[in-house]
Structures are given as structure tokens and as C-alpha cells.
Amino acid sequence: MDRSDLVHFRCRVLAVLQSTGVSLAELVYPPVCSGCGKMVGRRAALCGGCWTHVRFIERPYCEVTGVPFDHDRGDGLVSPQAISAPPPYERARAAVFHDGVARKLVHGLKYSDRADLAAMMASWMLRAGRDVVDDSDVIIAVPLHRARLFARRYNQSAELARALARLSGKQFLPGALKRVRATRQQVGLGLRARQDNVRGAFLTTNQQAQHFIGMKVLLVDDVLTTGSTVEAATRALLKAGAARVNVLTFARVASQGGETLYA
């Protein structure tokens, strides 16, 4: 095969790929399930088997904290915890329970440079939290401290917030909230220790604060465990002038005693 034949052959291959909607990258590196590694039809997707093992959070749940109830207690019911110790945020929602395949997705995004997962995960978040998304003016991500950001190279919560902003049409304000104190990882800490760990860890920047004064803010994070981190971040936003704050996370642990690598 001479050079002209080779060029013609390559052109024919590219034409076939374009006609079928398959990219050259997908031909060389075919898309696989983000949960188990089996081949699937598109990137950042799950196979049928993994899909059935994702535990989506549906009503009934506490309308304030989003904590799922074990049985239907009626529309608009609030949990005893939300009544006895109301959180500073207005409402919190999460898409899935933090276990099994969902946990793998969180770890892939957070520790394995799988930023491509953010769009799929954000679409689940939008479905689960449409009420808090619609009730918000701007989107802000829970920030990482600069030392941890340097180690991980990107903030997984910011990737989710950015993807959610694209899907919802809401404005994303990157850098509006800063983690000014390097906190230790929350894993292994009890509720009181978690609260102490993140107390005073967040501040708003003067340059961005003017953009959400009087605004309804949607605070985005990857995992909600006890709520200590999002509550500390919410207090910083309210102190800076936000009208109210809603919280939306990709996952939440099934119980506050559950362990997670949430930091």
C-alpha cells in the first residue's frame, strides 16, 4: 500500500466513524462502565448491572435535612433532629446513598482524576434536587484548602458545581468561598469533633461576596455525612450577606455513624 492508498484508507475509516458517531478515541479506548469496567455504549455511564445497585434517595425524607425516613410519614414532615437543632441552611438534598457503586463514583472523581464523571453525577443531582436548584440564584462549591487543592489538582465539588450550572443554567461563582484553615480529614471523627474541626474554616472573598449579597445560594458538595462542613460553610455565606442557603450533594451516608472519606 503506497502513501496515497494509506491516506485514502484513513479517510474512509474516519468517514465511517463519523457516520456511526464513534470517535477515534472511543475506537482505541472504548468506553467502559464507571462502576465495574465492562464495555458500555458511552463514556461516564453505568452498565445495567451496576445501575441496579445504585440506591437513589427518594421521598419520603425530611423536607429540611433530606434525611430519608424508613416509612411514609406524610407530606412536608420534618425530622425531630431538624426541629430540635435546626440547621443554618434552608434545605438539603442528595441524589444517592454513599455506598457500593455510588461510593466508587465519588472516589473516582475525588482521587482518580475522573473529572469526566462530574456531568453524569451532576445530572443525578439535578433530578434529586430540582426544588433547591430552582429556589437558588447562584451556585457555590464547598472549597478545598489550597494545600489539599495542590495535592489533588482540582476540587471535586467545584467540578460537580460547574457541571450542575451548565445543566441548570444557574450562575456558578468559583472562588467565592475560601477554606482559610487547613482542617484534618473528617474520617474517624465524631459529630462534635467534626464540628470543631471545621469551625471558622470558611470565609467569603471580598471580590466575589458582592455577587451573592441578598441572593439565594446553592451550596454544592460531593458527600454529606453529619452536615458539619456544609453547616460551617453556610454560616460563612449567611454572615457575608446571602439571603438563604440550600445544600445539594451527590451522596449522603445512610446514617451519621457511617464512615466516609469525606473531607
Summary of the structure (lengths in Angstrom):
residues: 263
radius of gyration: 20.9
end to end distance: 57.7
largest distance: 79.8
contacts: 816
relative contact order: 0.14
helix: 41%
strand: 16%
